[in-house]
Amino acid sequence: MLQDPNFKKYVEYLGLGAEIAVALCVPIFLGYWLDLRWDTSPWMLLAGIFLGIGVLIGIFARVIKNVGKITNRK
């Protein structure tokens, strides 16, 4: 089962989903927490949102680059 190529693809996609969720949620929650701690609402939350979006763009760029490598294989 672990040697099956389809299983490896499923695990890769599950990992990608988790990576996307964490990359977006962690900066947002951190920004929210910093706003509560330093009373800077909504600036740290907005910074967390933009940071999360930037990280997502980086993840998507990496995925697109890897898909191009996979489709060019023979």
C-alpha positions in Angstrom: 0.0 0.0 0.0 2.8 2.5 0.9 4.6 1.7 -2.4 1.5 2.5 -4.5 2.1 5.7 -6.5 -1.6 6.7 -6.1 -1.2 6.5 -2.3 1.8 8.8 -2.5 -0.1 11.4 -4.5 -3.0 11.3 -2.0 -0.6 11.9 0.9 1.1 14.7 -1.0 -2.3 16.4 -1.6 -3.3 16.0 2.0 -0.1 17.5 3.1 -0.6 20.4 0.6 -4.1 21.0 2.1 -2.7 21.1 5.6 0.1 23.4 4.5 -2.4 25.8 3.0 -4.6 25.8 6.0 -1.7 26.4 8.4 -0.1 29.0 6.2 -3.3 31.1 6.2 -4.6 30.5 9.8 -1.4 30.9 11.8 -0.5 34.5 10.7 -4.2 35.6 11.1 -4.5 34.2 14.6 -1.1 35.6 15.5 -2.2 39.0 14.3 -5.4 38.8 16.2 -3.6 37.8 19.4 -1.1 40.6 19.0 -4.0 43.1 18.5 -5.5 41.9 21.8 -2.2 42.1 23.6 -1.0 45.5 22.3 -4.5 47.1 21.7 -3.6 47.9 18.0 -6.8 46.6 16.4 -7.1 46.0 13.5 -3.5 46.6 12.3 -1.8 43.4 13.4 -4.8 41.3 12.1 -4.5 43.0 8.7 -0.8 42.4 8.7 -1.4 38.7 9.5 -4.0 38.5 6.7 -1.6 40.0 4.1 1.3 37.8 5.4 -0.9 34.7 5.0 -1.9 35.7 1.5 1.8 36.3 0.6 2.7 32.8 1.9 -0.2 31.3 0.0 1.0 32.9 -3.2 4.4 31.4 -2.6 2.9 28.0 -2.0 0.8 28.2 -5.2 3.9 29.3 -7.2 5.8 26.3 -5.9 2.9 24.0 -6.7 2.6 25.4 -10.2 6.3 25.0 -10.8 6.2 21.4 -9.6 3.2 20.6 -11.8 5.1 21.9 -14.8 8.0 19.6 -14.0 5.6 16.6 -13.6 3.8 17.2 -16.9 7.1 17.5 -18.8 8.3 14.1 -17.7 8.2 11.3 -20.2 
